[in-house]
Amino acid sequence: MRGHDPILIEEFNGLWKRGDADSTPPDHFSEAINIEFIESGFQTRQGIEPFYNPQDAGTLGIVRMYTFNTSTDDGLITLDTNGDFYHVIPAIPSSTLILSVPTCDDFAMVYANDRAYISPFNIGGSSFFVYVYNGDGTPARKIGGVPPVDADGALAAANSATTGTVEAGIHIFGVVYETDSGFLTQIGPDTLPTVTAPGNKKVDLSNIPVSPSGFVVARHIVASKAIDPTLYTGNTRGYELFFVPGGDINDNTTTTLTVDFFDSELLDSAAYLLEIASQVLNGNNLAWYHNRMVVIGAPGDSCIMKFSQPGEYETFNEVDGILSVQNDGLGLTNGIEYRDVFYAFKINETFAATDNGDVPSSWPLITIDEGLGAGLHGVMFLDTRQGASVEFVMVHNYAGIYQFNGLFQKPDFSYKIRDLWLSYTNIDNGQEVARKCEFYNDAIRQRLFINIPSQNTILFGDYANGLTPEKIRWAKWTYNTEPTTITILGREANLLIGSIG
């Protein structure tokens, strides 16, 4: 056109969905579908290649999946529409059924030490349990374990004929089971025997309980220090018991053992085992904090967080291990450790808890934000693990996508596509964002992915030019089937899409 001054666009900066079409900057498009970005331009995104295991099991009808990388394989834990959980290893390929929870429709998962911890749940808030999968193809089982009972063996204690050093007085004895995942049960059996030691003998134990559970691999003897017979109350559960040196039985068959110890050698208290849970109810999410596993929410009380003992991910104190936020009708959805603080989210609120060195129930808990939180799957994962060590994490909620460094950074990261994001929050009364959308980061290629299942869309963000609201380049990737769940798989960080279609 004569007299028209052309506009030179040196960089194409992706999708703009904010305000009317006339407000779209010249270097953005009001529609950007199925493209990926290259230097100073864009091209059609790569296609998708179907992945099917030879048995098809574990790779079809997928409701949710998580990456499960072990020391030997990169794999997946998948949940299908039948409530069946599979361990899928694409490189073999193999697909192993590890758990069935027929009425669950979603799950949370974390993993450590080649074990996966799985929390099934459903939108109705049904009661399930948290499970542990050892990564070896054997079925997953409930975390924890039941303690010895009298039916497993009526433990008896008697002074030995052998000279020893067990100090004079009454000693109470008990047994603790250890499972193949390292969990120590409560002290049993129901009836704890006593022996009145003369002060110069060992103690012979017989009828040591044998667990009927195949996953119990060892047992440990516990005992009290010497109790003055004139002060003894007769309550065997009212005295502190300690792990006995030399009292480890590394099998589940031996029924006799002779022990010998000074009271001064009883240093490792077993008192904490008296209040631990034999099994743990499921939550809406799982996370880590200070080497503790955190179960976020619970059936019937979605505003509590349960913290395990440090380094003992199946050991939850039912009294001191619980921290609660106010119940205003909305439950906790997510949580993450960041800069030594544990942040817990509702969809519209954020809380901060700080480990003070005491039990979790005593930790200071404050409200950080009363308007912004995070969705159920709305915390960005970094290299398939929650981003606790980066300069900030990223979350999504009803208001947008945000950088979070203890506070929600403004403007929101979704500034360019605000109108588009708000259209997603209106789907199914907000359930699309609150419960279904997942947030993943491909740190290798510097790309973000958020699946929008009901729209057959993945929201794609390229931050090669900078991880800021101004520099990120957005596009929509659309599909003929619903991207029910996504994850990043393998060392090459390939995007994997699961669908129920």
C-alpha positions in Angstrom: 0.0 0.0 0.0 1.4 3.3 -1.1 2.6 5.5 1.9 2.5 2.6 4.3 5.4 2.2 6.6 6.1 -1.5 7.1 6.6 -2.9 10.6 9.8 -4.9 11.0 9.3 -7.8 13.4 12.7 -9.2 14.4 11.4 -11.5 17.2 8.1 -13.3 17.4 7.0 -13.5 21.0 4.1 -15.9 20.9 0.5 -15.7 22.0 -1.2 -12.6 23.4 -4.7 -13.1 25.0 -5.2 -10.0 27.1 -7.9 -7.4 26.2 -9.4 -7.1 22.8 -7.7 -8.1 19.5 -6.6 -4.6 18.8 -4.4 -4.6 21.9 -2.2 -7.4 20.6 1.4 -6.1 20.2 2.8 -6.3 16.7 5.3 -9.0 17.7 2.6 -11.3 19.2 -0.3 -13.2 17.6 -3.8 -13.3 19.0 -3.7 -17.0 18.1 -0.7 -19.3 18.2 -1.6 -22.9 17.9 0.6 -26.0 17.5 3.9 -24.1 17.1 7.2 -24.2 18.9 9.8 -21.4 18.9 13.1 -21.2 17.2 15.7 -18.4 17.0 13.8 -15.3 15.8 10.8 -17.3 14.7 8.6 -20.4 15.0 7.8 -23.7 13.4 5.2 -26.3 13.5 5.5 -28.3 16.7 6.7 -31.9 16.6 4.1 -34.6 16.3 3.4 -37.2 18.9 4.3 -40.8 18.7 2.0 -43.3 20.5 3.7 -45.5 23.1 2.0 -48.8 23.8 3.5 -51.6 25.9 3.2 -55.0 24.3 0.6 -56.0 26.9 -1.1 -52.6 26.6 -1.6 -52.8 30.4 -0.4 -49.7 32.3 -0.3 -47.5 29.2 -4.0 -47.2 28.2 -6.9 -45.4 29.8 -4.5 -43.4 31.9 -6.0 -41.1 34.6 -2.7 -40.0 36.2 1.0 -40.9 35.9 4.2 -39.9 37.5 7.8 -40.4 36.6 9.5 -43.0 38.8 13.2 -43.0 38.2 15.3 -45.6 40.2 19.0 -46.4 40.2 18.4 -48.9 37.4 15.6 -47.6 35.2 13.6 -44.6 34.2 9.9 -45.6 34.5 6.4 -44.5 35.3 3.7 -45.2 37.9 0.4 -45.1 36.1 -3.3 -45.2 37.3 -5.9 -46.3 34.8 -9.7 -46.0 34.8 -10.1 -49.4 36.6 -8.2 -48.1 39.6 -5.1 -50.3 38.7 -1.6 -49.0 39.3 1.2 -50.2 37.1 5.0 -49.8 37.1 5.9 -49.2 33.5 9.5 -49.3 32.3 9.6 -48.2 28.6 13.1 -49.3 27.9 12.4 -53.0 28.5 9.4 -52.5 27.8 7.4 -53.9 30.8 4.3 -53.2 32.7 3.7 -54.7 36.1 0.5 -54.4 38.1 1.5 -53.3 41.6 -1.8 -52.1 43.3 -5.6 -52.0 42.7 -7.8 -49.4 44.4 -11.0 -49.7 42.3 -12.8 -46.6 43.5 -10.0 -44.1 43.4 -9.8 -41.6 40.5 -6.5 -39.9 41.1 -3.3 -40.2 43.2 -0.3 -38.3 44.5 3.2 -39.7 44.6 6.7 -39.0 45.8 9.7 -41.3 45.7 13.0 -41.8 47.5 15.6 -44.5 47.8 14.1 -46.4 44.8 10.7 -46.6 46.6 7.5 -44.9 45.5 5.0 -43.7 48.0 1.5 -43.6 46.6 -1.6 -41.8 48.0 -4.8 -42.8 46.1 -7.8 -40.5 46.4 -11.1 -39.6 44.7 -13.1 -36.4 44.4 -15.6 -37.8 46.9 -13.0 -37.8 49.7 -13.2 -41.6 50.3 -10.9 -43.2 52.8 -7.9 -45.1 51.4 -4.3 -45.4 52.6 -0.8 -44.4 51.7 1.2 -47.2 50.1 4.8 -48.0 49.5 6.1 -49.7 46.4 9.7 -51.1 46.7 10.3 -50.7 42.9 11.0 -54.4 42.4 7.8 -55.6 40.8 6.3 -57.0 44.1 2.9 -55.6 45.0 2.7 -52.3 46.8 1.4 -52.4 50.4 0.2 -50.0 53.0 3.0 -48.1 54.7 3.6 -49.0 58.3 2.7 -52.4 59.7 0.9 -54.0 62.7 2.9 -54.7 65.9 3.4 -58.1 67.5 0.4 -59.6 69.2 0.1 -62.5 71.6 -1.1 -64.7 68.8 2.3 -64.3 67.1 4.1 -65.6 70.2 3.6 -65.3 73.9 6.9 -63.6 74.7 8.5 -64.9 77.9 11.6 -63.7 79.8 13.6 -65.5 82.5 16.9 -65.2 84.3 19.5 -67.2 82.5 21.8 -69.7 84.1 24.6 -67.8 82.4 26.5 -65.1 84.3 25.7 -61.7 82.9 25.4 -58.0 83.7 21.7 -57.2 83.6 21.2 -54.9 86.6 19.2 -55.9 89.6 15.5 -54.9 89.5 12.5 -55.5 87.3 13.0 -55.3 83.6 10.1 -55.2 81.0 10.7 -56.7 77.6 9.1 -56.3 74.2 9.5 -56.8 70.5 9.4 -54.5 67.5 8.9 -55.8 63.9 11.0 -54.3 61.1 9.6 -54.4 57.5 11.4 -54.7 54.2 11.2 -51.0 53.8 12.8 -50.3 57.2 9.6 -49.4 59.1 9.6 -50.2 62.8 6.2 -51.1 64.3 4.8 -50.3 67.7 6.0 -52.4 70.6 4.4 -55.8 71.2 3.1 -58.3 72.0 -0.1 -57.4 73.9 1.3 -58.8 77.1 4.8 -57.6 77.9 6.7 -60.0 80.1 8.9 -58.9 83.1 11.8 -60.5 84.9 13.2 -59.6 88.2 17.0 -59.7 87.6 19.4 -60.5 90.5 22.1 -58.4 88.9 24.6 -61.0 87.8 22.7 -63.0 85.1 21.8 -62.7 81.4 18.1 -62.9 80.4 16.7 -65.7 78.2 13.8 -64.8 75.9 11.6 -67.4 74.4 8.4 -67.6 72.3 9.6 -64.5 70.5 6.7 -63.4 68.2 6.9 -64.3 64.6 5.0 -62.1 62.2 2.5 -63.6 59.8 3.3 -60.8 57.3 5.8 -61.8 54.6 7.3 -58.3 54.5 8.6 -58.4 58.1 12.3 -59.2 57.7 13.7 -58.5 61.2 12.8 -58.1 64.8 14.3 -56.0 67.6 14.2 -56.6 71.4 13.4 -53.6 73.6 13.7 -53.5 77.4 13.3 -51.1 80.3 16.1 -50.1 82.7 16.0 -51.6 86.1 12.9 -50.7 88.1 12.9 -50.8 91.9 10.5 -53.6 92.9 9.1 -51.5 95.7 8.1 -48.7 93.3 6.9 -50.9 90.4 3.3 -50.0 89.4 2.6 -53.1 87.4 1.8 -51.1 84.3 4.2 -52.5 81.7 3.2 -49.8 79.2 4.0 -47.0 81.7 7.8 -47.3 81.5 10.3 -46.2 78.8 11.7 -49.0 76.8 15.0 -49.0 74.9 16.5 -50.9 72.0 18.7 -53.6 73.5 22.3 -53.8 72.2 22.7 -57.2 70.6 18.9 -57.6 70.5 18.5 -57.6 66.8 17.1 -60.7 65.1 17.7 -60.5 61.4 15.0 -63.0 60.4 11.4 -63.7 61.0 11.8 -67.3 62.3 14.0 -67.4 65.4 12.0 -67.7 68.6 14.8 -67.7 71.3 17.5 -65.2 72.2 19.7 -64.5 75.2 20.5 -60.8 75.9 22.9 -59.1 78.2 23.4 -55.4 78.9 24.1 -52.7 81.4 21.5 -50.0 81.9 24.0 -47.5 80.8 24.0 -49.2 77.4 20.3 -48.5 76.9 20.6 -45.3 75.0 18.3 -45.6 72.0 14.7 -45.0 73.2 11.8 -46.8 71.6 9.2 -44.5 73.4 8.3 -42.8 70.2 6.9 -46.1 68.8 4.1 -46.0 71.3 2.2 -43.3 69.4 2.9 -44.2 65.8 0.3 -45.2 63.3 0.1 -48.8 62.1 -1.3 -47.5 58.8 -1.7 -44.0 57.4 -4.8 -42.6 55.8 -4.4 -41.1 52.3 -4.2 -37.4 51.6 -4.7 -35.1 48.6 -1.0 -34.8 48.1 2.5 -35.9 49.2 5.6 -33.7 49.7 8.9 -33.6 51.5 10.1 -31.3 54.3 13.4 -31.7 56.3 13.7 -35.3 55.3 10.1 -36.0 56.4 7.3 -37.2 54.2 4.3 -35.0 54.4 0.7 -36.3 53.8 -1.4 -33.2 52.9 -5.1 -33.4 53.9 -7.0 -36.5 55.1 -10.4 -38.0 54.5 -12.8 -36.1 56.7 -10.3 -33.5 57.6 -8.7 -32.0 54.5 -7.0 -29.2 56.5 -4.4 -31.2 58.3 -0.8 -32.1 57.4 0.9 -35.2 58.8 4.7 -35.3 59.0 6.7 -38.5 59.3 9.7 -38.9 61.6 12.9 -37.6 59.9 14.3 -40.2 57.6 11.5 -42.7 58.5 9.0 -42.0 55.8 6.4 -44.5 57.1 6.6 -43.5 60.8 3.9 -41.0 61.7 3.2 -39.9 65.2 -0.6 -39.7 65.6 -0.4 -37.1 68.4 2.7 -34.9 67.8 3.1 -35.3 64.0 0.0 -33.3 62.9 -0.3 -29.6 62.0 -3.6 -28.0 61.1 -4.8 -24.9 59.2 -8.1 -23.3 59.7 -11.1 -25.2 58.1 -13.1 -22.7 56.0 -14.7 -25.3 53.7 -11.7 -25.6 51.3 -9.1 -28.2 51.9 -5.3 -28.2 51.4 -4.2 -29.1 47.9 -0.5 -29.0 47.7 2.8 -28.2 49.5 6.5 -27.7 48.9 9.7 -27.1 50.8 11.4 -23.9 49.8 14.4 -22.2 51.5 13.9 -24.1 54.7 10.2 -23.4 55.0 7.3 -25.6 54.2 4.6 -23.9 52.2 1.1 -25.4 52.2 -1.5 -24.3 49.7 -5.3 -24.3 49.4 -6.5 -23.2 46.0 -6.9 -19.7 47.3 -4.7 -19.5 50.4 -1.0 -20.1 51.3 0.5 -21.0 54.7 4.1 -21.3 55.9 5.3 -23.7 58.6 8.8 -23.6 60.1 10.6 -26.5 61.8 11.6 -25.2 65.2 13.5 -28.4 66.2 10.5 -29.7 68.2 7.6 -31.9 67.2 5.6 -30.8 64.1 2.5 -29.9 66.2 4.5 -27.2 67.8 5.8 -25.6 64.6 4.9 -21.9 64.0 2.3 -21.6 61.2 1.4 -18.4 59.6 -0.9 -17.3 56.7 1.1 -15.9 53.8 -1.7 -15.1 51.3 -5.5 -15.1 51.7 -6.3 -14.8 48.0 -3.7 -17.0 46.2 -2.8 -20.6 46.5 -2.1 -23.6 44.2 -4.0 -26.3 42.5 -3.9 -30.0 43.3 -1.3 -30.6 40.6 -0.3 -26.9 40.4 3.2 -26.7 41.7 5.9 -26.7 39.1 8.1 -29.8 39.1 11.8 -29.4 38.3 13.4 -32.4 36.7 10.4 -34.5 37.9 10.9 -33.4 41.5 9.4 -30.5 43.3 11.5 -27.4 42.9 12.8 -26.8 46.4 16.3 -25.6 45.4 15.7 -23.1 42.7 15.5 -19.3 43.1 11.7 -19.5 43.0 9.0 -22.1 42.3 6.0 -21.7 40.1 2.4 -22.4 40.8 -1.0 -22.0 39.2 -4.3 -21.1 40.7 -7.6 -19.4 39.8 -5.9 -16.0 39.3 -3.1 -17.1 37.0 0.4 -18.6 36.9 2.8 -17.2 39.4 6.5 -17.2 40.3 6.6 -17.8 44.1 9.6 -17.1 46.3 7.7 -17.0 49.6 5.4 -14.3 48.1 3.5 -14.4 44.8 5.4 -12.2 42.4 3.5 -9.5 40.4 2.8 -9.2 37.6 1.7 -12.8 37.2 3.7 -15.0 34.9 0.5 -15.5 32.7 0.2 -11.7 32.2 0.2 -12.0 28.4 -2.5 -14.7 28.4 -4.6 -13.5 31.3 -7.9 -13.7 29.5 -7.2 -17.2 28.2 -6.2 -18.5 31.7 -9.3 -17.0 33.3 -11.4 -18.8 30.7 -9.9 -22.1 32.0 -10.8 -21.2 35.6 -14.5 -21.0 34.6 -14.6 -24.6 33.4 -16.5 -26.9 35.7 -16.7 -24.3 38.5 -13.0 -24.1 38.6 -12.3 -27.8 38.9 -10.2 -27.8 35.7 -7.6 -25.7 37.3 -8.1 -26.7 40.9 -7.9 -30.5 40.4 -6.9 -31.5 36.8 -4.2 -29.2 35.4 -0.6 -30.4 35.9 2.4 -28.1 35.7 5.8 -29.4 34.4 9.1 -27.9 33.5 11.5 -29.1 30.9 14.7 -27.5 32.3 16.8 -28.9 29.5 14.9 -27.2 26.7 13.6 -24.4 28.9 9.9 -25.1 28.3 6.8 -25.2 30.5 3.8 -27.4 30.0 0.3 -27.2 31.6 -2.3 -29.6 30.5 -5.9 -28.4 30.1 -7.7 -31.8 29.7 -11.2 -30.8 28.9 -10.0 -28.5 26.1 -7.7 -31.1 24.5 -5.0 -28.6 25.0 -1.5 -28.2 26.5 -0.5 -24.7 27.3 3.1 -24.4 26.1 5.6 -21.8 27.3 9.1 -21.3 25.9 11.4 -19.3 28.3 14.7 -19.6 26.3 14.7 -15.8 26.1 14.2 -15.4 29.8 12.0 -16.7 32.6 10.0 -13.6 33.1 6.4 -12.5 32.3 7.7 -10.3 29.5 10.1 -12.8 27.9 8.2 -16.0 27.9 6.6 -17.1 24.7 3.2 -18.8 24.9 1.4 -21.1 22.5 -1.5 -23.6 22.6 -0.9 -27.2 21.6 -4.1 -29.0 20.6 -4.8 -32.7 20.3 -7.5 -35.0 19.0 -7.7 -36.7 22.4 -7.8 -35.4 26.0 -4.3 -35.0 27.6 -5.6 -36.3 30.9 -2.1 -36.3 32.4 1.4 -35.4 31.4 4.9 -35.9 32.7 8.6 -35.5 31.7 10.3 -38.9 31.0 13.9 -39.9 30.8 17.3 -38.2 30.7 16.2 -36.4 27.5 13.2 -34.9 29.2 10.6 -36.1 26.7 7.0 -34.9 27.2 4.8 -37.9 27.8 1.0 -37.6 27.4 -1.5 -40.0 29.0 -5.1 -40.1 28.1 -8.3 -42.0 28.9 -9.3 -41.9 25.2 
